[in-house]
Amino acid sequence: MSAILSQILRRKIATSAPRFATAATAGEHSGGYKMWKRLTFFVAFPSVGLCMLNAYLAHQEHAHHARPEFVKYEYLAKRDKRFPWGEGNKSLFHNPHVNALPDGYEA
């Protein structure tokens, strides 16, 4: 019984494979690139632009906030060994306006 089923399946697959191969190259699917081109220019690029505008406006809104007051917590200022760059107390991407040193802000 299983031999008969496998023969039927093989015959079905063998006869349907050429039909699927030609459908992808010709016929109703030949203009698909136009749809993706239009989606790219009229949906994707404007979406990216709107996201950039939203991020810029949000940054401008939060850029003028005052820095929080420095509170010296022992667990935040723990330095077991020096950093291997610079003076050893500042992180690699140190920003003096945002990142505090163990003794407080620089400026």
Secondary structure, 3 states (H helix, E strand, C coil): CHHHHHHHHHHHHHHHHHHHHHHCCCCCCCCHHHHHHHHHHHHHHHHHHHHHHHHHHHHHHHCCCCCCCCCCCCCCCCCCCCCCCCCCCCCCCCCCCCCCECCECCC
